[in-house]
Amino acid sequence: DENDILRKTAPFGVFFLSGRRFTGFHVRFSDIARGGLRVVTPHSSEMFAIESARQFNECYDLAFAQQLKNKDIAEGGSKAVCLVNMEGVNLVDKPHIIRKSVKSMVNSLLDCLTPEETTKAQIRDYYGDDELLYLGPDEQIIPEHINWIVERAEERGYPSPTAFMSSKPDAGINHKEYGVTSEGVAVFLDVALKEMGVLTEDKDYFTVKITGGPDGDVAGNMLNILYRNYGEKARIVGIADGTGCVECEDGIEWGELLRLFKEEKPLSEIDSSKLSASTQVYGVDTVEGANMRNTMHNRVKADAFIPAGGRPATINDANWEKFIHDGVPSSKLIVEGANLFLTPGAREKLHQRAGCSIIKDSSANKCGVICSSYEIISSMLLSKNEFLEIKPIFVQQVLEKLRLFAEREAKLMFREYRHHNEQRALPNISTDISAAINRTTDALHIALASENISADEYEHLYPILKDFLPSELVLTSWTHIKERIPDTYIRNLLSTILASELVYREGVEYVNSISDKQLSAVAISYLTERQTVEQLTKKIICGEDLSPVEAQKVAAILEYGGTRTAIEFGGMQEL
C-alpha cells in the first residue's frame, strides 16, 4: 500500500525549466514547500538518455518522500532536480558547467516566483497568489552555489531571501558540520535496537554496516555519533563508499574511521597498517574490488544496516533476495539514512519474507528538513548579524529539538507496530503516521483560515509556538513574530504543531477514527484539555490538594482511559 499511496497522489505544483545544457523539474506537494536541489551529471550520452527518461519520476518520488518527512514543519515537501548534459565536457570544465546550469535553473524558478512588477508583467499567472518555496542543498550543491542563490533571491526581490536557501555556510546551520540528519538517524537506530532486544546492558557490543564514506554527510557523522554514544560497544563490521569498502567481523579500528571523518577523507585513504590482520580493504580499481564494494551491503552480516549513501533503488524489487542468505537477512534492522535506497516493493518483501524491521527514509532522516525549517524561521526573524550572535546556543537547542522529534516518532512507530501484532510493516506505519499528521494539518489549516475561529481563539494558540521554537529564538525575536513571518506560514506552523502533538500522543487509530468534519475542532480542543491534564498532574505529583471539581475530573479521566493506559505502560506496578 506504500506504492498505492505514492502513485495516487497528485502534486500541488510542478515547474519545468529548460536551458542550454540542462533540464530541470521542481515538484511540490503543498502550497508552501521546501526541499533540496540536486544536480545530476551523467558521464555519457547513454547515461544522459537514461537519466532524462527517469528525471521526473525521480523528482516526484523524492518530493513525495519529502512530503511525508515534512510532517513536523510548516513547509510541505518538494524537490528540484537539475539534469546537466555533460557530453564533451572534461573534468576541469565540469564545475563551471554545473555552476552555470544551477544559476540558470534558479534564475528561471525566480522568474516564476518573484514579485518584481517588470517580470510579473511578462508572465500569465493563472494561480494568482504568492508562492513561497524554499530550497536546500542536495547532491553537488556547494557553499558557493548556496551563497549565490541567496544573493540572487535578494536581487530579484524574493521575500525573506535569506530563507530561500538553507544550510548557508555562515548565517545558517550547515548539515554536514553539525550532523543534523545523522542525529535523527541515530535516535531511530537506538530506539529500534532496544525494542528488538539487541541493545541491552548485558550485551557487550552490537554490529553495524554502513554505505557512505567517512567524508560523507550522513555516513561520516553517523560514525562520529555512534562512537560518541556507545564507544567500543558499537562495532562497524562493514563500510562502503565510492572508492571501495572495508570489512572486519570483529569491528574496524575506530581510530582510523574517526581520523578519516575528521579529515574528510574517503575509504581509499585508510591506513591499512593501523588495521587488524582480519580487516579486508578493497578498492574499486580492480574488478574484484568493485564487486566487493557493490555487494557489501548484501553480504556482510550485522545487527543493523544504515544506508547513508548510494543511488536510489539500490535494493529494489528485482534484487531484494540478495539481502537474504539461507532464509536469514544479513541484517534484521535497516535504518534508512539515505533517500530511496530501498524501493517500496523491496521493503515489503524483506518484511514479509525475512522479518526485517525497516525504518524508512521519510522517518529516519527527517531531522535534516526540520533543521532547515528552523533555519528558515530564524532567517525571517533575524538579520545575519543577529543570527551569528546567537548561533552557538541556537544550534545546540535545535539539535536537542531534533532528537526529541525523532524519539517521539520512533516510540510511536513501535507502539503502533506492537498494536498490529508486528504484522503491519514499519514502512507502512511510517506512512500511516505521516498521513495522519498531514490530514490533521490540512483540516486545521482550513479551519484557522476560516471566519469561524475568532481572533481571541487564534491568539490563544500562539503560546504553542514558544514550545516549538528554540528558547533563544523566542528570547530574541518573539515580539517580531507577527510582523516578520507571513500569516499563511504561521497558520501552517500552528496547524502542524497541533497535528503532530495529537498524533504522537494519541496514535494513528485515534486520529483516523475522527471524521474530517470534526478533526480540526478536536485538535484545537485537545490543546486546552492537555494543558488542564498537565496542571492536574503537576498538582498530584507535588502533593497539592485537589478541589472537588478537580478530583472529579481526575476520576473521570482514570475511569475512561486509565485501565488501557496502565496496560500500555506494562502494568501500574512498573510505573
Secondary structure, DSSP 8 states (H G I E B T S, - for coil): -HHHHHHH---SEEEEEE-SSEEEEEEESSSSEEEEEEEE--SSHHHHHHHHHHHHHHHHHHHHHHHHHGGGSSSEEEEEEEEE--TT--TTTHHHHHHHHHHHHHHHHHHHH---HHHHTTS--SS-S---EEEEE-TT--HHHHHHHHHHHHHTT-SSGGGTB-S-SSSS--HHHHTHHHHHHHHHHHHHHHHTT-S-TT---EEEEEES-TTSHHHHHHHHHHHHHHGGGEEEEEEEETTEEEE-TT---HHHHHHHHHHT--GGG--GGGS-TT-EEEETTSHHHHHHHHHHHHHS--SEEEE-SS-TTSB-TTTGGGGEETTEES-SEEE--STTSB-HHHHHHHHHHH--EEE-HHHHTTHHHHHHHHHHHHHHH--HHHHHHHHHHHHHHHHHHHHHHHHHHHHHHHHHHHHTTT-S-HHHHHHHHHHHHHHHHHHHHHHHHSTTS-HHHHHHTTHHHHHHS-HHHHHHHGGGHHHHS-HHHHHHHHHHHHHHHHHHHH-HHHHHTS-HHHHHHHHHHHHHHHHHHHHHHHHHHTT----HHHHHHHHHHIIIIIHHHHHHTT-GGG-
